[in-house]
Amino acid sequence: MFKKRNRVISALLTVIMMAGMTGFGGFGLPRTAQAASWHTNEGYPYKDSKFDVAYDKWGYYTRNCTSWVAYCLTSRNGLSDSEVKGFGNAGQWKERAQGKGIRVDNTPAVGAVAWKSTHVAWVCAVNSNGTFDVEEYNYDFAGGYRHTPNANTKGYTAFIHFKDIGGSSPAPAAASSANIGNGYYSVQHSGSGLYFDIDGAGKQDTANL
């Protein structure tokens, strides 16, 4: 009994290690920029710069909402520096994006730019209840940073889709498996979460754990 349980534990650890190398990605979490430090302004190169005095490398005033969004689009969405230049102040982003053929609509998505006539922010989450979260700069007109949950209450009227990262939830991950000794073990993903398959039958074997 104990030997079998030890084999199961060893198998699970092996499967987890395999999953990390093959893209199982932490049991269904997307292996995208979200693995990096979101919900923080660490990495933003102008976080210690004076507010609203100098231009950043994209042509926006440092610690303004436009500068922060340009940073997110390049560091998280993977856009080039040239692709985020020339959009003007926050109120001009929607029209200028449309002029460049970039999709603008009323649907939030992770990686999209939330827009209103006085402000832009970067969408970091779309939640199952229909709300969305943003990260933003200069919300306080003093160059401050914050992560804002439930930003649907903040008056955004459009979303600019430069290069979305993903939707509200990741796609189901593929199964990972391993053969250990004379037994077959695999971690499987179902709509309700993860389960452990001991005998390779493709069904949950909790009684054998």
C-alpha positions as CSV (number, residue, x, y, z in Angstrom):
1,M,0.0,0.0,0.0
2,F,2.7,2.5,1.0
3,K,5.0,1.4,-1.9
4,K,2.1,2.1,-4.3
5,R,1.4,5.4,-2.7
6,N,5.1,6.4,-3.0
7,R,5.1,5.4,-6.7
8,V,2.1,7.6,-7.2
9,I,3.7,10.6,-5.5
10,S,6.9,10.1,-7.5
11,A,4.9,9.8,-10.7
12,L,3.0,13.0,-10.0
13,L,6.2,14.9,-9.4
14,T,7.7,13.6,-12.6
15,V,4.6,14.6,-14.5
16,I,4.7,18.1,-13.1
17,M,8.3,18.4,-14.1
18,M,7.5,17.1,-17.6
19,A,4.5,19.5,-17.8
20,G,6.7,22.5,-17.1
21,M,9.0,21.6,-19.9
22,T,6.4,20.7,-22.5
23,G,4.0,23.6,-22.2
24,F,1.4,22.1,-19.8
25,G,2.2,25.4,-18.2
26,G,1.3,25.1,-14.6
27,F,-1.9,23.1,-15.0
28,G,-3.7,25.1,-17.5
29,L,-2.3,28.6,-17.0
30,P,-1.2,30.1,-20.3
31,R,2.5,30.3,-20.9
32,T,2.4,33.9,-22.0
33,A,3.7,37.2,-20.7
34,Q,1.3,36.8,-17.8
35,A,3.9,34.5,-16.2
36,A,5.9,37.6,-15.8
37,S,5.2,40.3,-13.2
38,W,1.8,41.8,-13.9
39,H,0.0,44.0,-11.4
40,T,3.2,45.9,-10.7
41,N,5.1,48.7,-12.4
42,E,8.4,47.0,-11.9
43,G,10.1,46.9,-15.3
44,Y,8.6,50.2,-16.4
45,P,11.8,52.1,-17.2
46,Y,10.3,55.5,-16.2
47,K,8.7,54.7,-12.8
48,D,11.3,56.8,-11.0
49,S,11.3,59.6,-13.6
50,K,9.8,63.0,-13.0
51,F,6.1,63.2,-13.9
52,D,5.1,64.9,-17.1
53,V,8.4,66.6,-17.8
54,A,10.4,64.4,-20.3
55,Y,9.4,62.2,-23.2
56,D,9.9,58.5,-23.1
57,K,11.4,56.5,-26.0
58,W,8.0,56.2,-27.6
59,G,7.3,59.9,-27.7
60,Y,4.9,60.2,-24.7
61,Y,5.4,62.0,-21.4
62,T,6.8,59.8,-18.7
63,R,4.4,58.3,-16.1
64,N,1.4,59.3,-18.2
65,C,-1.2,56.7,-19.2
66,T,0.0,56.7,-22.8
67,S,3.6,56.0,-21.8
68,W,2.5,53.1,-19.6
69,V,0.3,51.6,-22.3
70,A,3.1,51.8,-24.8
71,Y,5.4,50.0,-22.3
72,C,2.8,47.2,-21.8
73,L,2.2,46.8,-25.5
74,T,5.9,46.4,-26.2
75,S,7.0,44.4,-23.2
76,R,3.9,42.2,-22.8
77,N,2.1,42.1,-26.2
78,G,5.3,41.9,-28.2
79,L,4.8,45.0,-30.4
80,S,7.8,46.8,-31.7
81,D,8.6,50.3,-30.5
82,S,7.6,51.8,-33.9
83,E,4.2,50.2,-33.7
84,V,3.2,52.1,-30.6
85,K,4.5,55.5,-31.6
86,G,2.5,58.4,-32.9
87,F,-0.9,57.9,-31.3
88,G,-0.9,61.3,-29.6
89,N,-2.6,62.0,-26.3
90,A,-5.1,59.6,-24.8
91,G,-8.1,61.1,-26.5
92,Q,-6.5,60.6,-29.9
93,W,-5.7,56.9,-29.6
94,K,-9.0,55.5,-30.7
95,E,-9.3,57.5,-33.9
96,R,-5.6,57.1,-34.8
97,A,-5.8,53.3,-34.2
98,Q,-8.8,53.1,-36.5
99,G,-6.9,55.1,-39.1
100,K,-4.2,52.5,-39.0
101,G,-6.7,49.6,-39.5
102,I,-6.4,48.4,-35.9
103,R,-9.7,46.9,-34.6
104,V,-11.6,49.0,-32.1
105,D,-14.8,47.7,-30.5
106,N,-16.7,47.4,-27.2
107,T,-15.3,44.0,-26.2
108,P,-12.5,43.8,-23.6
109,A,-9.7,41.3,-24.0
110,V,-6.5,40.7,-22.2
111,G,-3.8,42.8,-23.8
112,A,-6.2,45.3,-25.3
113,V,-6.1,49.0,-24.6
114,A,-9.2,50.3,-22.7
115,W,-10.0,53.8,-24.0
116,K,-12.1,56.8,-23.0
117,S,-11.8,60.3,-24.1
118,T,-9.4,61.3,-21.3
119,H,-7.5,58.1,-20.6
120,V,-6.1,54.8,-21.8
121,A,-5.2,51.7,-19.7
122,W,-4.0,48.2,-20.4
123,V,-6.4,45.3,-19.8
124,C,-4.8,42.7,-17.6
125,A,-7.8,40.4,-17.0
126,V,-11.3,39.7,-18.3
127,N,-13.4,38.0,-15.7
128,S,-16.1,35.3,-16.0
129,N,-18.7,37.7,-14.6
130,G,-18.1,40.2,-17.5
131,T,-15.9,42.6,-15.6
132,F,-12.4,43.5,-16.6
133,D,-9.3,44.7,-14.8
134,V,-6.7,47.2,-16.0
135,E,-3.3,48.5,-15.1
136,E,-2.9,52.2,-15.5
137,Y,-0.8,55.3,-14.9
138,N,-1.7,58.9,-14.0
139,Y,-5.2,57.9,-12.9
140,D,-4.7,60.5,-10.1
141,F,-3.3,63.2,-12.4
142,A,0.0,62.9,-10.4
143,G,1.7,60.1,-12.3
144,G,0.6,57.4,-10.0
145,Y,0.4,53.7,-10.9
146,R,-2.4,51.2,-9.9
147,H,-4.0,47.9,-10.7
148,T,-7.7,48.5,-11.0
149,P,-10.2,45.6,-10.6
150,N,-13.7,46.0,-12.0
151,A,-12.7,48.8,-14.3
152,N,-16.0,48.5,-16.2
153,T,-17.2,51.0,-13.7
154,K,-14.6,53.6,-14.8
155,G,-16.2,54.9,-17.9
156,Y,-14.2,53.1,-20.7
157,T,-16.2,53.2,-23.9
158,A,-13.9,51.3,-26.4
159,F,-11.1,48.8,-26.6
160,I,-8.2,49.0,-29.0
161,H,-7.0,45.5,-30.1
162,F,-3.4,45.9,-31.2
163,K,-2.4,42.3,-30.5
164,D,-4.5,40.7,-27.8
165,I,-2.8,38.2,-25.5
166,G,-5.8,36.0,-24.7
167,G,-9.4,35.9,-23.5
168,S,-11.0,35.5,-20.1
169,S,-9.8,31.9,-19.5
170,P,-7.1,29.7,-20.9
171,A,-7.9,26.8,-23.2
172,P,-7.9,23.4,-21.5
173,A,-4.4,22.0,-21.3
174,A,-3.4,18.7,-22.9
175,A,-2.8,15.7,-20.6
176,S,0.7,14.9,-19.4
177,S,1.8,11.4,-18.6
178,A,4.7,9.3,-17.5
179,N,5.5,5.6,-17.2
180,I,7.2,4.9,-13.9
181,G,8.4,1.4,-13.1
182,N,5.7,-1.1,-14.0
183,G,2.8,1.4,-13.6
184,Y,1.2,4.1,-15.8
185,Y,0.3,7.4,-14.3
186,S,-1.0,10.6,-15.9
187,V,-2.4,13.9,-14.9
188,Q,-5.5,14.7,-17.0
189,H,-7.4,17.9,-17.5
190,S,-11.2,18.0,-17.5
191,G,-13.8,20.8,-17.4
192,S,-13.9,20.5,-13.7
193,G,-10.1,20.6,-13.2
194,L,-7.3,18.0,-12.9
195,Y,-7.5,14.4,-11.9
196,F,-5.0,11.5,-11.6
197,D,-5.3,8.5,-13.9
198,I,-3.5,5.5,-12.5
199,D,-4.2,2.7,-15.0
200,G,-4.4,4.6,-18.3
201,A,-8.1,4.1,-18.7
202,G,-8.7,7.9,-19.1
203,K,-10.9,8.3,-16.1
204,Q,-10.4,9.4,-12.5
205,D,-8.8,6.9,-10.1
206,T,-9.0,8.7,-6.8
207,A,-9.8,5.4,-5.1
208,N,-6.3,4.2,-6.0
209,L,-4.4,7.2,-4.5
